[in-house]
Amino acid sequence: MNLRMDWSWEADGIAGAEFATVDDAVTTLARHLDRAAAHFGTERQTRVAQACLAPMSAYMCTDGVRALTQGREWTHECGGLRVTLTPVEDPKT
């Protein structure tokens, strides 16, 4: 399943990339939040990022995957972290 993930976090602005799987997107999001918190985050933003990463990852892997398999976009927000997953057609098909 190819997808595009766009994410924003109040400390770091907006980013986006395409991924082969939701698991790849979750891994990238975790790395990105760690780097952003280390470079830009206040103590409060770091706490919010840590508190939101696990639930956001779980929602991405359940509700997000469900929406993508139905061909729908999915968005979820948690404490300033906003993630949107959009299905992308596989160029091989």
MARGULO-888559 format. One record per residue: x, y, z of N, C-alpha, C, CB in turn. Coordinates in steps of 0.001 Angstrom, whole numbers. Glycine has a CB too. Example, Ala and Ser with C-alpha at 12.3 -4.5 7.8 and 13.67 -1.06 7.14 Angstrom:
2
<rec><n_east>13190</n_east><n_north>-5690</n_north><n_up>7800</n_up><ca_east>12300</ca_east><ca_north>-4500</ca_north><ca_up>7800</ca_up><c_east>13200</c_east><c_north>-3300</c_north><c_up>7800</c_up><cb_east>11308</cb_east><cb_north>-4473</cb_north><cb_up>9046</cb_up></rec>
<rec><n_east>12850</n_east><n_north>-2250</n_north><n_up>7080</n_up><ca_east>13670</ca_east><ca_north>-1060</ca_north><ca_up>7140</ca_up><c_east>12900</c_east><c_north>30</c_north><c_up>7870</c_up><cb_east>14084</cb_east><cb_north>-598</cb_north><cb_up>5725</cb_up></rec>
END
This chain:
93
<rec><n_east>850</n_east><n_north>-1168</n_north><n_up>0</n_up><ca_east>0</ca_east><ca_north>0</ca_north><ca_up>0</ca_up><c_east>893</c_east><c_north>1227</c_north><c_up>0</c_up><cb_east>-965</cb_east><cb_north>0</cb_north><cb_up>1215</cb_up></rec>
<rec><n_east>815</n_east><n_north>2028</n_north><n_up>-1017</n_up><ca_east>1568</ca_east><ca_north>3276</ca_north><ca_up>-1060</ca_up><c_east>712</c_east><c_north>4383</c_north><c_up>-471</c_up><cb_east>2002</cb_east><cb_north>3623</cb_north><cb_up>-2511</cb_up></rec>
<rec><n_east>1368</n_east><n_north>5263</n_north><n_up>261</n_up><ca_east>649</ca_east><ca_north>6341</ca_north><ca_up>904</ca_up><c_east>1520</c_east><c_north>7568</c_north><c_up>1016</c_up><cb_east>158</cb_east><cb_north>5917</cb_north><cb_up>2270</cb_up></rec>
<rec><n_east>880</n_east><n_north>8684</n_north><n_up>1209</n_up><ca_east>1571</ca_east><ca_north>9931</ca_north><ca_up>1513</ca_up><c_east>1182</c_east><c_north>10311</c_north><c_up>2928</c_up><cb_east>1213</cb_east><cb_north>11073</cb_north><cb_up>485</cb_up></rec>
<rec><n_east>2190</n_east><n_north>10655</n_north><n_up>3716</n_up><ca_east>1933</ca_east><ca_north>11152</ca_north><ca_up>5060</ca_up><c_east>2360</c_east><c_north>12606</c_north><c_up>5101</c_up><cb_east>2684</cb_east><cb_north>10309</cb_north><cb_up>6143</cb_up></rec>
<rec><n_east>1464</n_east><n_north>13469</n_north><n_up>5528</n_up><ca_east>1775</ca_east><ca_north>14868</ca_north><ca_up>5809</ca_up><c_east>1601</c_east><c_north>15042</c_north><c_up>7300</c_up><cb_east>858</cb_east><cb_north>15868</cb_north><cb_up>4989</cb_up></rec>
<rec><n_east>2573</n_east><n_north>15672</n_north><n_up>7933</n_up><ca_east>2469</ca_east><ca_north>15868</ca_north><ca_up>9364</ca_up><c_east>2957</c_east><c_north>17253</c_north><c_up>9734</c_up><cb_east>3258</cb_east><cb_north>14801</cb_north><cb_up>10117</cb_up></rec>
<rec><n_east>2389</n_east><n_north>17755</n_north><n_up>10802</n_up><ca_east>2821</ca_east><ca_north>19050</ca_north><ca_up>11308</ca_up><c_east>2852</c_east><c_north>18977</c_north><c_up>12820</c_up><cb_east>1887</cb_east><cb_north>20197</cb_north><cb_up>10820</cb_up></rec>
<rec><n_east>3757</n_east><n_north>19749</n_north><n_up>13347</n_up><ca_east>3907</ca_east><ca_north>19851</ca_north><ca_up>14792</ca_up><c_east>4255</c_east><c_north>21289</c_north><c_up>15076</c_up><cb_east>4998</cb_east><cb_north>18862</cb_north><cb_up>15355</cb_up></rec>
<rec><n_east>3638</n_east><n_north>21852</n_north><n_up>16076</n_up><ca_east>3768</ca_east><ca_north>23291</ca_north><ca_up>16310</ca_up><c_east>5209</c_east><c_north>23761</c_north><c_up>16411</c_up><cb_east>3042</cb_east><cb_north>23667</cb_north><cb_up>17561</cb_up></rec>
<rec><n_east>6113</n_east><n_north>22901</n_north><n_up>16829</n_up><ca_east>7516</ca_east><ca_north>23316</ca_north><ca_up>16962</ca_up><c_east>8269</c_east><c_north>23248</c_north><c_up>15646</c_up><cb_east>8220</cb_east><cb_north>22454</cb_north><cb_up>17988</cb_up></rec>
<rec><n_east>7708</n_east><n_north>22549</n_north><n_up>14664</n_up><ca_east>8519</ca_east><ca_north>22208</ca_north><ca_up>13503</ca_up><c_east>7872</c_east><c_north>22490</c_north><c_up>12166</c_up><cb_east>8873</cb_east><cb_north>20792</cb_north><cb_up>13562</cb_up></rec>
<rec><n_east>6664</n_east><n_north>22973</n_north><n_up>12116</n_up><ca_east>6028</ca_east><ca_north>23257</ca_north><ca_up>10841</ca_up><c_east>5496</c_east><c_north>22007</c_north><c_up>10171</c_up><cb_east>6994</cb_east><cb_north>23947</cb_north><cb_up>9927</cb_up></rec>
<rec><n_east>5403</n_east><n_north>22049</n_north><n_up>8842</n_up><ca_east>4767</ca_east><ca_north>20985</ca_north><ca_up>8064</ca_up><c_east>5821</c_east><c_north>20222</c_north><c_up>7270</c_up><cb_east>3689</cb_east><cb_north>21567</cb_north><cb_up>7114</cb_up></rec>
<rec><n_east>5633</n_east><n_north>18907</n_north><n_up>7193</n_up><ca_east>6505</ca_east><ca_north>18052</ca_north><ca_up>6384</ca_up><c_east>5628</c_east><c_north>17018</c_north><c_up>5699</c_up><cb_east>7621</cb_east><cb_north>17363</cb_north><cb_up>7256</cb_up></rec>
<rec><n_east>6175</n_east><n_north>16354</n_north><n_up>4695</n_up><ca_east>5431</ca_east><ca_north>15316</ca_north><ca_up>4009</ca_up><c_east>6354</c_east><c_north>14454</c_north><c_up>3184</c_up><cb_east>4355</cb_east><cb_north>15919</cb_north><cb_up>3133</cb_up></rec>
<rec><n_east>5943</n_east><n_north>13208</n_north><n_up>2957</n_up><ca_east>6719</ca_east><ca_north>12282</ca_north><ca_up>2145</ca_up><c_east>5827</c_east><c_north>11105</c_north><c_up>1785</c_up><cb_east>8004</cb_east><cb_north>11807</cb_north><cb_up>2892</cb_up></rec>
<rec><n_east>6267</n_east><n_north>10330</n_north><n_up>794</n_up><ca_east>5551</ca_east><ca_north>9120</ca_north><ca_up>422</ca_up><c_east>6240</c_east><c_north>7911</c_north><c_up>1031</c_up><cb_east>5463</cb_east><cb_north>8983</cb_north><cb_up>-1110</cb_up></rec>
<rec><n_east>5436</n_east><n_north>6909</n_north><n_up>1381</n_up><ca_east>5930</ca_east><ca_north>5701</ca_north><ca_up>2030</ca_up><c_east>5284</c_east><c_north>4480</c_north><c_up>1411</c_up><cb_east>5662</cb_east><cb_north>5741</cb_north><cb_up>3540</cb_up></rec>
<rec><n_east>5961</n_east><n_north>3347</n_north><n_up>1517</n_up><ca_east>5420</ca_east><ca_north>2088</ca_north><ca_up>1012</ca_up><c_east>4416</c_east><c_north>1492</c_north><c_up>1987</c_up><cb_east>6547</cb_east><cb_north>1092</cb_north><cb_up>745</cb_up></rec>
<rec><n_east>4622</n_east><n_north>1730</n_north><n_up>3290</n_up><ca_east>3743</ca_east><ca_north>1151</ca_north><ca_up>4303</ca_up><c_east>3492</c_east><c_north>2154</c_north><c_up>5418</c_up><cb_east>4348</cb_east><cb_north>-143</cb_north><cb_up>4874</cb_up></rec>
<rec><n_east>2432</n_east><n_north>1914</n_north><n_up>6172</n_up><ca_east>2151</ca_east><ca_north>2749</ca_north><ca_up>7335</ca_up><c_east>3243</c_east><c_north>2566</c_north><c_up>8386</c_up><cb_east>765</cb_east><cb_north>2410</cb_north><cb_up>7929</cb_up></rec>
<rec><n_east>3772</n_east><n_north>1361</n_north><n_up>8522</n_up><ca_east>4867</ca_east><ca_north>1134</ca_north><ca_up>9478</ca_up><c_east>6076</c_east><c_north>2014</c_north><c_up>9160</c_up><cb_east>5283</cb_east><cb_north>-346</cb_north><cb_up>9471</cb_up></rec>
<rec><n_east>6397</n_east><n_north>2151</n_north><n_up>7876</n_up><ca_east>7496</ca_east><ca_north>3047</ca_north><ca_up>7488</ca_up><c_east>7185</c_east><c_north>4489</c_north><c_up>7870</c_up><cb_east>7761</cb_east><cb_north>2951</cb_north><cb_up>5975</cb_up></rec>
<rec><n_east>5941</n_east><n_north>4901</n_north><n_up>7677</n_up><ca_east>5531</ca_east><ca_north>6260</ca_north><ca_up>8029</ca_up><c_east>5617</c_east><c_north>6480</c_north><c_up>9538</c_up><cb_east>4100</cb_east><cb_north>6536</cb_north><cb_up>7533</cb_up></rec>
<rec><n_east>5175</n_east><n_north>5495</n_north><n_up>10320</n_up><ca_east>5239</ca_east><ca_north>5593</ca_north><ca_up>11785</ca_up><c_east>6691</c_east><c_north>5734</c_north><c_up>12248</c_up><cb_east>4584</cb_east><cb_north>4351</cb_north><cb_up>12446</cb_up></rec>
<rec><n_east>7582</n_east><n_north>4940</n_north><n_up>11684</n_up><ca_east>9004</ca_east><ca_north>5008</ca_north><ca_up>12052</ca_up><c_east>9585</c_east><c_north>6384</c_north><c_up>11742</c_up><cb_east>9805</cb_east><cb_north>3921</cb_north><cb_up>11311</cb_up></rec>
<rec><n_east>9256</n_east><n_north>6912</n_north><n_up>10576</n_up><ca_east>9753</ca_east><ca_north>8240</ca_north><ca_up>10201</ca_up><c_east>9184</c_east><c_north>9314</c_north><c_up>11108</c_up><cb_east>9406</cb_east><cb_north>8551</cb_north><cb_up>8746</cb_up></rec>
<rec><n_east>7896</n_east><n_north>9216</n_north><n_up>11419</n_up><ca_east>7277</ca_east><ca_north>10194</ca_north><ca_up>12310</ca_up><c_east>7966</c_east><c_north>10200</c_north><c_up>13672</c_up><cb_east>5781</cb_east><cb_north>9899</cb_north><cb_up>12474</cb_up></rec>
<rec><n_east>8251</n_east><n_north>9034</n_north><n_up>14227</n_up><ca_east>8922</ca_east><ca_north>8942</ca_north><ca_up>15531</ca_up><c_east>10304</c_east><c_north>9592</c_north><c_up>15478</c_up><cb_east>9047</cb_east><cb_north>7466</cb_north><cb_up>15972</cb_up></rec>
<rec><n_east>11061</n_east><n_north>9300</n_north><n_up>14434</n_up><ca_east>12398</ca_east><ca_north>9915</ca_north><ca_up>14295</ca_up><c_east>12291</c_east><c_north>11428</c_north><c_up>14163</c_up><cb_east>13139</cb_east><cb_north>9335</cb_north><cb_up>13070</cb_up></rec>
<rec><n_east>11339</n_east><n_north>11864</n_north><n_up>13364</n_up><ca_east>11159</ca_east><ca_north>13293</ca_north><ca_up>13131</ca_up><c_east>10801</c_east><c_north>14015</c_north><c_up>14434</c_up><cb_east>10065</cb_east><cb_north>13529</cb_north><cb_up>12071</cb_up></rec>
<rec><n_east>9877</n_east><n_north>13450</n_north><n_up>15199</n_up><ca_east>9487</ca_east><ca_north>14087</ca_north><ca_up>16467</ca_up><c_east>10649</c_east><c_north>14126</c_north><c_up>17444</c_up><cb_east>8303</cb_east><cb_north>13345</cb_north><cb_up>17098</cb_up></rec>
<rec><n_east>11446</n_east><n_north>13070</n_north><n_up>17509</n_up><ca_east>12620</ca_east><ca_north>13068</ca_north><ca_up>18387</ca_up><c_east>13587</c_east><c_north>14186</c_north><c_up>18014</c_up><cb_east>13336</cb_east><cb_north>11712</cb_north><cb_up>18322</cb_up></rec>
<rec><n_east>13874</n_east><n_north>14305</n_north><n_up>16714</n_up><ca_east>14796</ca_east><ca_north>15359</ca_north><ca_up>16259</ca_up><c_east>14214</c_east><c_north>16743</c_north><c_up>16498</c_up><cb_east>15121</cb_east><cb_north>15183</cb_north><cb_up>14771</cb_up></rec>
<rec><n_east>12942</n_east><n_north>16913</n_north><n_up>16177</n_up><ca_east>12309</ca_east><ca_north>18229</ca_north><ca_up>16354</ca_up><c_east>12286</c_east><c_north>18628</c_north><c_up>17824</c_up><cb_east>10876</cb_east><cb_north>18221</cb_north><cb_up>15788</cb_up></rec>
<rec><n_east>11966</n_east><n_north>17684</n_north><n_up>18690</n_up><ca_east>11925</ca_east><ca_north>17992</ca_north><ca_up>20127</ca_up><c_east>13313</c_east><c_north>18366</c_north><c_up>20627</c_up><cb_east>11376</cb_east><cb_north>16790</cb_north><cb_up>20930</cb_up></rec>
<rec><n_east>14334</n_east><n_north>17683</n_north><n_up>20151</n_up><ca_east>15701</ca_east><ca_north>17969</ca_north><ca_up>20587</ca_up><c_east>16179</c_east><c_north>19338</c_north><c_up>20105</c_up><cb_east>16647</cb_east><cb_north>16886</cb_north><cb_up>20085</cb_up></rec>
<rec><n_east>15766</n_east><n_north>19727</n_north><n_up>18906</n_up><ca_east>16278</ca_east><ca_north>20973</ca_north><ca_up>18331</ca_up><c_east>15400</c_east><c_north>22181</c_north><c_up>18610</c_up><cb_east>16438</cb_east><cb_north>20817</cb_north><cb_up>16856</cb_up></rec>
<rec><n_east>14068</n_east><n_north>22004</n_north><n_up>18580</n_up><ca_east>13177</ca_east><ca_north>23152</ca_north><ca_up>18616</ca_up><c_east>12235</c_east><c_north>23167</c_north><c_up>19804</c_up><cb_east>12385</cb_east><cb_north>23199</cb_north><cb_up>17372</cb_up></rec>
<rec><n_east>12016</n_east><n_north>22043</n_north><n_up>20408</n_up><ca_east>10928</ca_east><ca_north>21907</ca_north><ca_up>21361</ca_up><c_east>11181</c_east><c_north>22521</c_north><c_up>22717</c_up><cb_east>10623</cb_east><cb_north>20497</cb_north><cb_up>21538</cb_up></rec>
<rec><n_east>10118</n_east><n_north>23081</n_north><n_up>23245</n_up><ca_east>10143</ca_east><ca_north>23509</ca_north><ca_up>24632</ca_up><c_east>9859</c_east><c_north>22276</c_north><c_up>25492</c_up><cb_east>9100</cb_east><cb_north>24660</cb_north><cb_up>24901</cb_up></rec>
<rec><n_east>9967</n_east><n_north>22416</n_north><n_up>26769</n_up><ca_east>9681</ca_east><ca_north>21284</ca_north><ca_up>27661</ca_up><c_east>8240</c_east><c_north>20804</c_north><c_up>27461</c_up><cb_east>9915</cb_east><cb_north>21683</cb_north><cb_up>29146</cb_up></rec>
<rec><n_east>7299</n_east><n_north>21737</n_north><n_up>27342</n_up><ca_east>5904</ca_east><ca_north>21364</ca_north><ca_up>27135</ca_up><c_east>5719</c_east><c_north>20622</c_north><c_up>25812</c_up><cb_east>5013</cb_east><cb_north>22607</cb_north><cb_up>27169</cb_up></rec>
<rec><n_east>6327</n_east><n_north>21127</n_north><n_up>24744</n_up><ca_east>6203</ca_east><ca_north>20474</ca_north><ca_up>23447</ca_up><c_east>6814</c_east><c_north>19076</c_north><c_up>23466</c_up><cb_east>6866</cb_east><cb_north>21320</cb_north><cb_up>22366</cb_up></rec>
<rec><n_east>7907</n_east><n_north>18912</n_north><n_up>24166</n_up><ca_east>8535</ca_east><ca_north>17600</ca_north><ca_up>24287</ca_up><c_east>7605</c_east><c_north>16632</c_north><c_up>25006</c_up><cb_east>9876</cb_east><cb_north>17706</cb_north><cb_up>25033</cb_up></rec>
<rec><n_east>6973</n_east><n_north>17092</n_north><n_up>26083</n_up><ca_east>6021</ca_east><ca_north>16234</ca_north><ca_up>26810</ca_up><c_east>4839</c_east><c_north>15852</c_north><c_up>25927</c_up><cb_east>5516</cb_east><cb_north>16944</cb_north><cb_up>28080</cb_up></rec>
<rec><n_east>4315</n_east><n_north>16818</n_north><n_up>25181</n_up><ca_east>3181</ca_east><ca_north>16542</ca_north><ca_up>24297</ca_up><c_east>3585</c_east><c_north>15537</c_north><c_up>23223</c_up><cb_east>2665</cb_east><cb_north>17847</cb_north><cb_up>23646</cb_up></rec>
<rec><n_east>4747</n_east><n_north>15723</n_north><n_up>22627</n_up><ca_east>5216</ca_east><ca_north>14799</ca_north><ca_up>21598</ca_up><c_east>5349</c_east><c_north>13393</c_north><c_up>22156</c_up><cb_east>6553</cb_east><cb_north>15267</cb_north><cb_up>21023</cb_up></rec>
<rec><n_east>5916</n_east><n_north>13272</n_north><n_up>23342</n_up><ca_east>6073</ca_east><ca_north>11956</ca_north><ca_up>23954</ca_up><c_east>4718</c_east><c_north>11344</c_north><c_up>24291</c_up><cb_east>6936</cb_east><cb_north>12052</cb_north><cb_up>25215</cb_up></rec>
<rec><n_east>3776</n_east><n_north>12163</n_north><n_up>24744</n_up><ca_east>2455</ca_east><ca_north>11660</ca_north><ca_up>25111</ca_up><c_east>1618</c_east><c_north>11296</c_north><c_up>23889</c_up><cb_east>1721</cb_east><cb_north>12691</cb_north><cb_up>25946</cb_up></rec>
<rec><n_east>1855</n_east><n_north>11933</n_north><n_up>22757</n_up><ca_east>1026</ca_east><ca_north>11720</ca_north><ca_up>21570</ca_up><c_east>1587</c_east><c_north>10688</c_north><c_up>20600</c_up><cb_east>846</cb_east><cb_north>13014</cb_north><cb_up>20852</cb_up></rec>
<rec><n_east>2857</n_east><n_north>10392</n_north><n_up>20657</n_up><ca_east>3449</ca_east><ca_north>9506</ca_north><ca_up>19657</ca_up><c_east>2846</c_east><c_north>8105</c_north><c_up>19700</c_up><cb_east>4951</cb_east><cb_north>9423</cb_north><cb_up>19860</cb_up></rec>
<rec><n_east>2739</n_east><n_north>7502</n_north><n_up>20857</n_up><ca_east>2214</ca_east><ca_north>6128</ca_north><ca_up>20939</ca_up><c_east>754</c_east><c_north>6057</c_north><c_up>20486</c_up><cb_east>2338</cb_east><cb_north>5594</cb_north><cb_up>22377</cb_up></rec>
<rec><n_east>-137</n_east><n_north>6937</n_north><n_up>21000</n_up><ca_east>-1514</ca_east><ca_north>6846</ca_north><ca_up>20522</ca_up><c_east>-1644</c_east><c_north>7171</c_north><c_up>19032</c_up><cb_east>-2394</cb_east><cb_north>7778</cb_north><cb_up>21325</cb_up></rec>
<rec><n_east>-880</n_east><n_north>8149</n_north><n_up>18543</n_up><ca_east>-943</ca_east><ca_north>8500</ca_north><ca_up>17124</ca_up><c_east>-503</c_east><c_north>7305</c_north><c_up>16281</c_up><cb_east>-57</cb_east><cb_north>9741</cb_north><cb_up>16819</cb_up></rec>
<rec><n_east>573</n_east><n_north>6658</n_north><n_up>16678</n_up><ca_east>1057</ca_east><ca_north>5484</ca_north><ca_up>15948</ca_up><c_east>-2</c_east><c_north>4390</c_north><c_up>15923</c_up><cb_east>2351</cb_east><cb_north>4951</cb_north><cb_up>16580</cb_up></rec>
<rec><n_east>-654</n_east><n_north>4166</n_north><n_up>17055</n_up><ca_east>-1702</ca_east><ca_north>3142</ca_north><ca_up>17120</ca_up><c_east>-2865</c_east><c_north>3498</c_north><c_up>16209</c_up><cb_east>-2198</cb_east><cb_north>2969</cb_north><cb_up>18560</cb_up></rec>
<rec><n_east>-3298</n_east><n_north>4755</n_north><n_up>16220</n_up><ca_east>-4393</ca_east><ca_north>5175</ca_north><ca_up>15340</ca_up><c_east>-3998</c_east><c_north>5050</c_north><c_up>13869</c_up><cb_east>-4804</cb_east><cb_north>6622</cb_north><cb_up>15653</cb_up></rec>
<rec><n_east>-2760</n_east><n_north>5389</n_north><n_up>13553</n_up><ca_east>-2291</ca_east><ca_north>5258</ca_north><ca_up>12178</ca_up><c_east>-2375</c_east><c_north>3810</c_north><c_up>11717</c_up><cb_east>-853</cb_east><cb_north>5773</cb_north><cb_up>12048</cb_up></rec>
<rec><n_east>-1996</n_east><n_north>2886</n_north><n_up>12596</n_up><ca_east>-1946</ca_east><ca_north>1462</ca_north><ca_up>12236</ca_up><c_east>-3319</c_east><c_north>794</c_north><c_up>12253</c_up><cb_east>-1022</cb_east><cb_north>727</cb_north><cb_up>13181</cb_up></rec>
<rec><n_east>-4316</n_east><n_north>1434</n_north><n_up>12839</n_up><ca_east>-5663</ca_east><ca_north>848</ca_north><ca_up>12870</ca_up><c_east>-6600</c_east><c_north>1670</c_north><c_up>11988</c_up><cb_east>-6208</cb_east><cb_north>779</cb_north><cb_up>14330</cb_up></rec>
<rec><n_east>-7041</n_east><n_north>2815</n_north><n_up>12494</n_up><ca_east>-7983</ca_east><ca_north>3654</ca_north><ca_up>11753</ca_up><c_east>-7385</c_east><c_north>4144</c_north><c_up>10431</c_up><cb_east>-8407</cb_east><cb_north>4849</cb_north><cb_up>12607</cb_up></rec>
<rec><n_east>-6108</n_east><n_north>4517</n_north><n_up>10468</n_up><ca_east>-5446</ca_east><ca_north>5005</ca_north><ca_up>9257</ca_up><c_east>-5374</c_east><c_north>3943</c_north><c_up>8178</c_up><cb_east>-4053</cb_east><cb_north>5492</cb_north><cb_up>9582</cb_up></rec>
<rec><n_east>-4968</n_east><n_north>2738</n_north><n_up>8553</n_up><ca_east>-4893</ca_east><ca_north>1641</ca_north><ca_up>7586</ca_up><c_east>-6278</c_east><c_north>1328</c_north><c_up>7032</c_up><cb_east>-4278</cb_east><cb_north>382</cb_north><cb_up>8236</cb_up></rec>
<rec><n_east>-7280</n_east><n_north>1319</n_north><n_up>7897</n_up><ca_east>-8651</ca_east><ca_north>1043</ca_north><ca_up>7456</ca_up><c_east>-9093</c_east><c_north>2066</c_north><c_up>6405</c_up><cb_east>-9623</cb_east><cb_north>1059</cb_north><cb_up>8661</cb_up></rec>
<rec><n_east>-8847</n_east><n_north>3338</n_north><n_up>6675</n_up><ca_east>-9234</ca_east><ca_north>4387</ca_north><ca_up>5728</ca_up><c_east>-8477</c_east><c_north>4235</c_north><c_up>4403</c_up><cb_east>-8969</cb_east><cb_north>5783</cb_north><cb_up>6334</cb_up></rec>
<rec><n_east>-7185</n_east><n_north>3973</n_north><n_up>4489</n_up><ca_east>-6382</ca_east><ca_north>3830</ca_north><ca_up>3277</ca_up><c_east>-6851</c_east><c_north>2654</c_north><c_up>2428</c_up><cb_east>-4913</cb_east><cb_north>3657</cb_north><cb_up>3635</cb_up></rec>
<rec><n_east>-7170</n_east><n_north>1528</n_north><n_up>3060</n_up><ca_east>-7628</ca_east><ca_north>364</ca_north><ca_up>2292</ca_up><c_east>-8986</c_east><c_north>618</c_north><c_up>1655</c_up><cb_east>-7699</cb_east><cb_north>-872</cb_north><cb_up>3188</cb_up></rec>
<rec><n_east>-9736</n_east><n_north>1564</n_north><n_up>2208</n_up><ca_east>-11015</ca_east><ca_north>1961</ca_north><ca_up>1609</ca_up><c_east>-10842</c_east><c_north>3086</c_north><c_up>596</c_up><cb_east>-11994</cb_east><cb_north>2393</cb_north><cb_up>2695</cb_up></rec>
<rec><n_east>-9582</n_east><n_north>3499</n_north><n_up>385</n_up><ca_east>-9302</ca_east><ca_north>4553</ca_north><ca_up>-588</ca_up><c_east>-9581</c_east><c_north>5952</c_north><c_up>-85</c_up><cb_east>-10095</cb_east><cb_north>4319</cb_north><cb_up>-1811</cb_up></rec>
<rec><n_east>-9689</n_east><n_north>6112</n_north><n_up>1249</n_up><ca_east>-9997</ca_east><ca_north>7414</ca_north><ca_up>1842</ca_up><c_east>-8776</c_east><c_north>8017</c_north><c_up>2526</c_up><cb_east>-11144</cb_east><cb_north>7282</cb_north><cb_up>2843</cb_up></rec>
<rec><n_east>-8772</n_east><n_north>9340</n_north><n_up>2605</n_up><ca_east>-7773</ca_east><ca_north>10063</ca_north><ca_up>3389</ca_up><c_east>-8139</c_east><c_north>9945</c_north><c_up>4867</c_up><cb_east>-7684</cb_east><cb_north>11566</cb_north><cb_up>2949</cb_up></rec>
<rec><n_east>-7136</n_east><n_north>10009</n_north><n_up>5732</n_up><ca_east>-7347</ca_east><ca_north>9910</ca_north><ca_up>7174</ca_up><c_east>-6527</c_east><c_north>10999</c_north><c_up>7852</c_up><cb_east>-6955</cb_east><cb_north>8493</cb_north><cb_up>7713</cb_up></rec>
<rec><n_east>-7123</n_east><n_north>11673</n_north><n_up>8836</n_up><ca_east>-6424</ca_east><ca_north>12711</ca_north><ca_up>9603</ca_up><c_east>-6727</c_east><c_north>12525</c_north><c_up>11077</c_up><cb_east>-6839</cb_east><cb_north>14138</cb_north><cb_up>9134</cb_up></rec>
<rec><n_east>-5693</n_east><n_north>12737</n_north><n_up>11892</n_up><ca_east>-5869</ca_east><ca_north>12687</ca_north><ca_up>13345</ca_up><c_east>-4965</c_east><c_north>13749</c_north><c_up>13963</c_up><cb_east>-5541</cb_east><cb_north>11254</cb_north><cb_up>13919</cb_up></rec>
<rec><n_east>-5420</n_east><n_north>14309</n_north><n_up>15077</n_up><ca_east>-4655</ca_east><ca_north>15357</ca_north><ca_up>15757</ca_up><c_east>-4542</c_east><c_north>15019</c_north><c_up>17239</c_up><cb_east>-5319</cb_east><cb_north>16750</cb_north><cb_up>15561</cb_up></rec>
<rec><n_east>-3387</n_east><n_north>15329</n_north><n_up>17803</n_up><ca_east>-3143</ca_east><ca_north>15105</ca_north><ca_up>19229</ca_up><c_east>-2194</c_east><c_north>16182</c_north><c_up>19729</c_up><cb_east>-2557</cb_east><cb_north>13677</cb_north><cb_up>19491</cb_up></rec>
<rec><n_east>-2665</n_east><n_north>17067</n_north><n_up>20569</n_up><ca_east>-1821</ca_east><ca_north>18043</ca_north><ca_up>21244</ca_up><c_east>-876</c_east><c_north>18849</c_north><c_up>20376</c_up><cb_east>-1041</cb_east><cb_north>17364</cb_north><cb_up>22238</cb_up></rec>
<rec><n_east>-1300</n_east><n_north>19241</n_north><n_up>19192</n_up><ca_east>-433</ca_east><ca_north>20019</ca_north><ca_up>18313</ca_up><c_east>229</c_east><c_north>19190</c_north><c_up>17227</c_up><cb_east>619</cb_east><cb_north>20700</cb_north><cb_up>19119</cb_up></rec>
<rec><n_east>149</n_east><n_north>17875</n_north><n_up>17323</n_up><ca_east>653</ca_east><ca_north>16975</ca_north><ca_up>16285</ca_up><c_east>-522</c_east><c_north>16580</c_north><c_up>15407</c_up><cb_east>1353</cb_east><cb_north>15707</cb_north><cb_up>16904</cb_up></rec>
<rec><n_east>-396</n_east><n_north>16845</n_north><n_up>14114</n_up><ca_east>-1465</ca_east><ca_north>16519</ca_north><ca_up>13161</ca_up><c_east>-867</c_east><c_north>15663</c_north><c_up>12055</c_up><cb_east>-2129</cb_east><cb_north>17819</cb_north><cb_up>12570</cb_up></rec>
<rec><n_east>-1506</n_east><n_north>14521</n_north><n_up>11778</n_up><ca_east>-1037</ca_east><ca_north>13595</ca_north><ca_up>10742</ca_up><c_east>-2175</c_east><c_north>13330</c_north><c_up>9773</c_up><cb_east>-518</cb_east><cb_north>12260</cb_north><cb_up>11365</cb_up></rec>
<rec><n_east>-1861</n_east><n_north>13394</n_north><n_up>8487</n_up><ca_east>-2806</ca_east><ca_north>13042</ca_north><ca_up>7434</ca_up><c_east>-2170</c_east><c_north>11960</c_north><c_up>6574</c_up><cb_east>-3199</cb_east><cb_north>14291</cb_north><cb_up>6574</cb_up></rec>
<rec><n_east>-2899</n_east><n_north>10878</n_north><n_up>6356</n_up><ca_east>-2475</ca_east><ca_north>9801</ca_north><ca_up>5474</ca_up><c_east>-3391</c_east><c_north>9819</c_north><c_up>4252</c_up><cb_east>-2515</cb_east><cb_north>8406</cb_north><cb_up>6204</cb_up></rec>
<rec><n_east>-2783</n_east><n_north>9776</n_north><n_up>3066</n_up><ca_east>-3524</ca_east><ca_north>9816</ca_north><ca_up>1826</ca_up><c_east>-3083</c_east><c_north>8647</c_north><c_up>953</c_up><cb_east>-3318</cb_east><cb_north>11166</cb_north><cb_up>1099</cb_up></rec>
<rec><n_east>-4031</n_east><n_north>7865</n_north><n_up>429</n_up><ca_east>-3622</ca_east><ca_north>6769</ca_north><ca_up>-449</ca_up><c_east>-2982</c_east><c_north>7304</c_north><c_up>-1737</c_up><cb_east>-4832</cb_east><cb_north>5878</cb_north><cb_up>-788</cb_up></rec>
<rec><n_east>-1960</n_east><n_north>6610</n_north><n_up>-2205</n_up><ca_east>-1276</ca_east><ca_north>6966</ca_north><ca_up>-3431</ca_up><c_east>-1312</c_east><c_north>5737</c_north><c_up>-4336</c_up><cb_east>196</cb_east><cb_north>7447</cb_north><cb_up>-3156</cb_up></rec>
<rec><n_east>-1670</n_east><n_north>5931</n_north><n_up>-5582</n_up><ca_east>-1709</ca_east><ca_north>4805</ca_north><ca_up>-6502</ca_up><c_east>-321</c_east><c_north>4248</c_north><c_up>-6705</c_up><cb_east>-2316</cb_east><cb_north>5214</cb_north><cb_up>-7838</cb_up></rec>
<rec><n_east>-242</n_east><n_north>2932</n_north><n_up>-6722</n_up><ca_east>1024</ca_east><ca_north>2248</ca_north><ca_up>-6979</ca_up><c_east>1390</c_east><c_north>2474</c_north><c_up>-8444</c_up><cb_east>927</cb_east><cb_north>711</cb_north><cb_up>-6645</cb_up></rec>
<rec><n_east>2566</n_east><n_north>3045</n_north><n_up>-8728</n_up><ca_east>2934</ca_east><ca_north>3331</ca_north><ca_up>-10117</ca_up><c_east>3109</c_east><c_north>2062</c_north><c_up>-10944</c_up><cb_east>4213</cb_east><cb_north>4143</cb_north><cb_up>-10158</cb_up></rec>
<rec><n_east>3212</n_east><n_north>913</n_north><n_up>-10304</n_up><ca_east>3402</ca_east><ca_north>-350</ca_north><ca_up>-11013</ca_up><c_east>2104</c_east><c_north>-909</c_north><c_up>-11567</c_up><cb_east>4036</cb_east><cb_north>-1362</cb_north><cb_up>-10100</cb_up></rec>
<rec><n_east>959</n_east><n_north>-347</n_north><n_up>-11100</n_up><ca_east>-325</ca_east><ca_north>-884</ca_north><ca_up>-11566</ca_up><c_east>-926</c_east><c_north>-9</c_north><c_up>-12628</c_up><cb_east>-1301</cb_east><cb_north>-1031</cb_north><cb_up>-10413</cb_up></rec>
END
